[in-house]
Structure formats: C-alpha cells, structure tokens
C-alpha cells in the first residue's frame, strides 16, 4: 500500500472498529491499547502506535484542549503539545502543568507510581479519541463550573485612558474637559481611579478639578467588595437615585454587591435613541454631572445623537445646542444602557454602600463634608422578561427613593419606567418600544428638575438682544414624544415624530421625513425630504420654526468620496422666512493618519456659512475635530475630541490610539519582530475580535477573568514561506491586568526527509526539532518540518539513538522554491555532522 494512503486507511479502520467498542462500553475501562486496537491489521496498527495522534483531553470532566499524543504498545501515553484550547474555561497554566506531568510516557489505568499533582487514573478511548484524567479534586469540579477561576497569583498591570474634549467660539465661553481614567490590577484586586479638570462654559464659570474615584475592588464568586473613594451611584443596576439638581461628591467608605451589578462600558448605542434638533448648523454639547463628555456637530433638522461613545449605565445627561456662537436650547434626557440579565436561577441583585462624604483634590467645597452617607438598591427578576428595582439613598443630608420596572413584554415590545422622589421633588421617566414587521414605534415621557450647576445662577441662557420674551428660570423640564420609523420596501424609509416640550422650549413639535436609497448617474445615492413644525427658541426668535428640507447625498468619483446638497426653508433668527441651500463633500480613507474629512457650505438669507470636520487615527492617538463659520455675523467656533490609551505591564509600556482600544480595561502588549519587513499579521481572539499586528509594539484588548488565546496568523490569503513563533498567546487576567507576549516571524523552508537508524530501519515517532518548529516522524520514518532559513539545522530525538543532529549548508541538497527535499537521514552519526550525499544519504529527492 502507498505510504500516502496509510493515514486515510487508518482513519477508516479506526472508525469501523468503533462499533465493536460501542458494543461493550462497560468493559471499556479495562481494555488496554492493544485490546482496543486488536481488530486492526498489523499495517494499520503501525500507524496507531508510536506516531502522533490528535486527542481530546479532559480533566475530571472539564475540557482542557485538543493535543497531540504518542501511544505505545506498552500501554503508555505521553503528551507532545496542545494544539487548540479555544473552548476551554481552564487557564493556560493548567495545560502547561499537565504537559509537564505527562511529558514522559505514563502507563494507562490507575496511577501506582509517581502520582504527582493529584493524578489518580489515566484512560484513553479509541472510540472517541478521548484522554481522561482523573484527579483527587474531581469531586469538587462540578462546583467550580459555575464560576470562572481567577488567575493563579492574580495579575499585574495599569491602563491609563486620556480624554480631551473642548469647544470654543466667538461670542461663547469656552468649555472643555481633560480626564484620566485609570484601570489597574494588583494581585486579585482591581484598582480604579479617575481625575478630571473641566470647565462648563457658563458665564464666569471657574476651572474645576476633582478626583471622582480612587478605589480597590475585589471580585468573589457572586459578590464584589469595593473600598476607597467613589461616587455614590449604582451604575448598571438601575437609575441612580439622585436628588434633583444636586451635585454629587465622593464618599470614602465601602460598597458591596452582586458581582454583575457593575455595568461594563461598551460602544453600543443607547437602547432608546436620543434625538436632537437644530435650526441651523451648530454643535451639541453633552454634559454629565456638569462635565462635558462629548461634542457632536449638528446639521439643520432632526437627527440622532451618537450615543455609542458614551459610557454604559442608566444616567441623566444634559444636551446644550450651540448655534451661531449662542446656546439655542437646553434639555435633559436619559441614556439607557442596562446590563443584560436573563438568568432566572438568580433572581436577586443588590448593591449597597456606607461611608462618609469626603472630597479628594476637589476644587469645589462640599458643604456636607464629614456627613454620613449610605444607600442601597435591590433588583428582582420577577419574570425572565421583567426586572423590578427599588432604591433608597441618604446623601447631602437629604433622602431620595426610586422604583423602576424594566419589562420586555414580548419579542417585539419593551417598557422601561422609573420614578423617584426626594426632598427637592419628584420625577418620572417612561419609555416604551414596539417593533413590528417593517419598523418601530417609540413612546417616551420624561419629567425632571433643571437648575444651573453654579450656585447663585439659576437662569437659562439670555435671549437675543431685543427679545421681549421672559427668561425661563430653573424649574421642571418635561418632554413627551411619540416617534415612528417604517421601511417601505428595501430602499425607502419614512420617519415621524410628535413631541411636546415644556421648559426652555414650550409647545408641540412635528417632524416628518421620507428617505430613499437608489442609483443616480451610475452611483449610489440617498435623498431625503422632510417637513417640520417645532417650538420656538432663541435661534428662531422665539417663534415657531416651520419649514421643509430636501437633501441629496451621492457617491461620485473616487472610492470613499460622497457629495451632498440640500434645499429648504426655515424660520430665520429675526422670525421671518429664510430660504437656504447647502453643498458638501466627504472623503474617507482606509489607511493613514486622516480617516475622513468633510466640508459644507450653506447660503441663506443671513449670508454664507461654512463647516468642516475631520476624523484621524494615529497609533498613539485618535479623535475628531470640527469647525464652523456662522452665516449670521461670521462668528467662528469649533470643537475637539481626543483620546489615547497607555498600558503598563510586565515591565513594558505601550501607547495606543486605535479604535479597538478606546474603552479597553484589560489587554496584552505584543512585540512583533520579523525577518520579513513587509509581513502583515492578524491576531484572532478566541473570545471574539480580530486585530491587525504591525512590526514593533502593539497593544490589544482581551477579555477579563476568562481564559483565552490570541491566535497569530498571516493577514490576507497569500501566506509567505515563514513561521510564526509562537502562533498562540494565552492569557488569563483580572480586570485591569496587562499581559505580555513576543512573536517572531522566521523565514522558513519546508524540509521533507526520511529518518532511519544505522541498520536501515525507520525511526517511527522520532521527534524532529528546529528553531522554527518541531515535528514527529510517521511510522515509516518520513517527516515534514518547517526549518528556519537563517538556521538550517535540525535535531532528532528517539529512544533508540544517541544524540543526532544535522546541518544543511546547501552544497549537496538545495531548496527548490519553498521546499527542501533532504533525502535519507541516518542516526546516530557523530555528535554533529553535515548531511552529505553518499551510500547512506542519496541525493536530495531520492527516496528508498
């Protein structure tokens, strides 16, 4: 039989022999390897023993990974290496431990000698190719399945995320924020810190700085413990019970709760979209607790706020719309990013804190410093689709209570409601969503107390000069809205929204739009027609803003380039009718520092307005900027958002600005050295995610608490003749931990040869080792191995031969392309000899 057909025939025979094994499963435990392979012909048995086989390894019923193993006729087994462990929840250290224990051949069955690491029994099943390890701790394995095992010895690392948000313009006060978020790991404790300097942009506002968090947190099986400075909130559990209009100061004390009570920030959008309307080109500023967290340029009309860049949780934000250098409107809304909870076996969640109000490096004095502060919240899973929450809090000498219901009525309908009451008053939120076949309907109602963040200034922004409308003081803000979105076929879409506002804007608003995607002039195009009737504000002279808008967006010319234009009518600043027309262009780039750039010009009754924005990404920094020139008076304004991440771990430092690490809390530093300067690598995370690796230093996000691995492979379909060492980087870290890995890319040849001893017998099962890889000879002595082009040597290890190694200088056998046929290699030679042509080593490519 041809040697090439033997592996396939072996597989067929092993499959056919499985029926005999299945007939007597009770006796399987007593069968030796020879008994299990007794039905195989001798030729096939040679390809079962002393050759590498892929086996599934389980320890006490827990999957460790797939590995290559050697089986012998003496009923022994040894492990060579683990080849795959992506679906295992066990740490990498557990696999390394059993590789050492089973490196030397061990008898199958009950362990009688050298039973280290609690090993009790070894069993191999030919039917399922399963290697089972039984240990003394097997009785406790079932309990450990419910919880992730923390890294042995903990983890180390520090991740610093820098953020800069700024906005400035003529006729408006500058606003901005610089913040440093720290996430670290020390042993089994996670360290969290936040320091920020900000200015709100209000008249005569001062620069404020504060430490908003500085605490250590330890995760246990079902609970967590937090100690240090923290803001008294319950992010990720339910809406935080905050007295309307009050400032939150840090509390020094302790907090404890369910282990999943803290939400993990993500770049997912808010469950319920947030809409913003602008009469002219402008900017929306998003404030949380009086601090600027995001700016976004606005075009005239109704548009959705990009909430993906906001942190997770359920909390209130303030939206300030700036047009022509003036604040035209201000409103509050709730960001809704709840944590998913659908485990009916654990119906209760809780979180509670107690301590003393105390500020750390805070420029604002806390009048209640030293006062007792406490609070608690419980969530109950009343139904797999319904979560009920209750909370109580004593802070700033005042009490606040809240209740909530998060109800997924069915697969198409959701309802969230939250009501709270405090010494300042009461508020309520109600949001519902209904999804039907071709669209959605969203209903919302929000009522909250609004007041200025600076003591003594309780007025909204002043109205334009000459306006006789009275100024609106601090008080209740209330918004009710009903919106509908519906698809009309595969390319058309209609949207409608009816809203009622009371506060800075009063009255009923109506927006209706129709959009369609189609092909124009051979290019993809989208056009949109809209009509609107909205309450008046400072931008429309306090008169109702009515008008129409038609917008066309079309891709022409180079790839990634789009052009847009619009025509419409709206209410002017002086209250009359204003016609406008605008034209713009946008260009996107796949690579380079600049990722996108856009510009737009608008002509209306007031003059010419210009706006531009750009997004950029550098290996150490990413962000966006926008600038505008108002058609009314020509005032200039602009905003900037920057962020960068720094990671320190295992004595290494990395700085990253790519989007993949924008909100990372656990990561791995990977150094890539290569003999091929133009090589492109990609790291595939077993827990999800795929990232490009560049030569030099890289920083990649990984999953906290769970064991995982980064599989390193060549980017693209055409892989060069090279070897990646190592091809897998395992990790197991606490949140805030930073691991380190080093990857080498070696230029290689594929070496194929035939190993024999001095008597001419094949060296079956011989280990063939090179700097770039390792292999095991088949039953007939043939092997294939990746060999480093820079170090063309190999070593042969086999019980029947002494030290045996070869060096290939290319004088007798030469590579052909990426393959090198070296012929017959006989062992044992001298301690180190060159493979030459001769009686025992024919010319390259000659086979016996």
Secondary structure, DSSP 4 states (H G I P E B T S, - for coil): --HHHHHHHHHHHHHHHHHHHHTTGGGGGG--HHHHTTTS-HHHHHTTSSSEEEEEEEETTEEEEEEEEEE-TTSEEEEEEEEE-TT--S-HHHHHHHHHHTSS-EESEE--S--GGGEEEEEEETTTTEEEEEEGGGGGHHHHTTSPPPPTT-EEEEEEEEEEEEEEETTEEEEEEEEEEEEEEEETEEEEEEEEEEE--STTPPPEEEEEEEEEEEE-SSEEEEEEEEES--TTTS-----TTPPP-EEEEEEEEETT-SPPP-SPPPSS--EEEESSSEEEEEEETTEEEEEEEE-SEEEE--GGGSPSEEEEEEEEEEETTEEEEEEEEEEEEPPP---TT--EEEEEEEEEE--SS-SS--TTTT-EEEEEEEEEEEETTEEEEEEEEEETTEEEEEEEEEEE-SSSEEEEEEEEEETTEEEEEEEEEEEETTEEEEEEEEEEEE--SSTT--BPPPPPTT--SPPPBSEEEEEEEEEEEEEETTTEEEEEEEEEEESSS-EEEEEEEEEEEEEETTEEEEEEEEEEEE---GGGTTS-EEEEEEEEEE--SSTTEEEEEEEEEEE-TTSSEEEEEEEEEEEE-SSSSEEEEEEEEEEETTEEEEEEEEEEEETTEEEEEEEEE-TTTT-EEEEEEEEEEEEEETTEEEEE-SGGGTT-SSEEEEEEEESSTT--EEEEETTS-EEEE-SEEEEEE--SSS-EEEEEEESSS---SEEEESSEEEE---TT-EEEEEEEEEEEEEEEEEEEETTS-B-TT-EEEETTEEEE--TTSEEEEEEESSS-EEEEE-TTS-SEEEE--SSSS--BTTEEEEEEEEE--SSSEE---SSSS-STT---
